[in-house]
Amino acid sequence: AQRVTQPEKLLSVFKGAPVELKCNYSYSGSPELFWYVQYSRQRLQLLLRHISRESIKGFTADLNKGETSFHLKKPFAQEEDSAMYYCALRSGGSNYKLTFGKGTLLTVNP
Amino acid sequence: GAGVSQTPSNKVTEKGKYVELRCDPISGHTALYWYRQSLGQGPEFLIYFQGTGAADDSGLPNDRFFAVRPEGSVSTLKIQRTERGDSAVYLCASSLSAGTGVNYGYTFGSGTRLTVV
């Protein structure tokens, strides 16, 4: 069975500090990993996916198959980054179903 | 439409009542998904439609839950004999089709917050 673990429920940093939101997964095959973000009073939206290898809003995430991790990083946090972040996995076999972690609430203080 | 539309945005119902939640996907999106998000949890898969048919309903918690998509566009999630444990945000998403790659990303609706009292 596939599982996504986000060990931190809450993460608080100061503006300009580096931030890392942790995500570990459990899946025997070749997964597709995503980060979704939900800003206050907005809908859930895709932030980035590992296959695109892109940087969005200064965030990057690298898939580490050895450590089964997909941590989200940003070198200098901004107040507008405050949001709920969800890591999600899509398996290769059933490639429509997303398995989400429980989420991490990031607060960036001024 | 421009995005995925869900109605109502909030629904309060009494225990034992029947409710219907509606999802209007992006025009042209053949794949439609329902997820449920309980307090403090991430979204959990309920059911997936490809066109009019439910291709995977393995996430529906029990037979009180049922969903339809008769014309391959709008979908309705139906919950019979509601229980307090059904209280959650019900999310709908759609995609062009089901598959991997950039063109198959989900677009989520704003959700329906269901409260069973």
Chai-1 contact restraints between the chains, C-beta under 6 A:
chainA,res_idxA,chainB,res_idxB,connection_type,confidence,min_distance_angstrom,max_distance_angstrom,comment,restraint_id
A,E32,B,T100,contact,1.0,0.0,6.0,A-B,restraint_1
A,R43,B,F108,contact,1.0,0.0,6.0,A-B,restraint_2
A,R43,B,S110,contact,1.0,0.0,6.0,A-B,restraint_3
A,L44,B,F108,contact,1.0,0.0,6.0,A-B,restraint_4
A,L46,B,G105,contact,1.0,0.0,6.0,A-B,restraint_5
A,Y86,B,G42,contact,1.0,0.0,6.0,A-B,restraint_6
A,N95,B,G99,contact,1.0,0.0,6.0,A-B,restraint_7
A,N95,B,T100,contact,1.0,0.0,6.0,A-B,restraint_8
A,Y96,B,Y48,contact,1.0,0.0,6.0,A-B,restraint_9
A,Y96,B,A98,contact,1.0,0.0,6.0,A-B,restraint_10
A,K97,B,F45,contact,1.0,0.0,6.0,A-B,restraint_11
A,F100,B,G42,contact,1.0,0.0,6.0,A-B,restraint_12
A,F100,B,P43,contact,1.0,0.0,6.0,A-B,restraint_13
A,G101,B,G42,contact,1.0,0.0,6.0,A-B,restraint_14
A,K102,B,Q41,contact,1.0,0.0,6.0,A-B,restraint_15
A,K102,B,G42,contact,1.0,0.0,6.0,A-B,restraint_16
A,G103,B,G42,contact,1.0,0.0,6.0,A-B,restraint_17
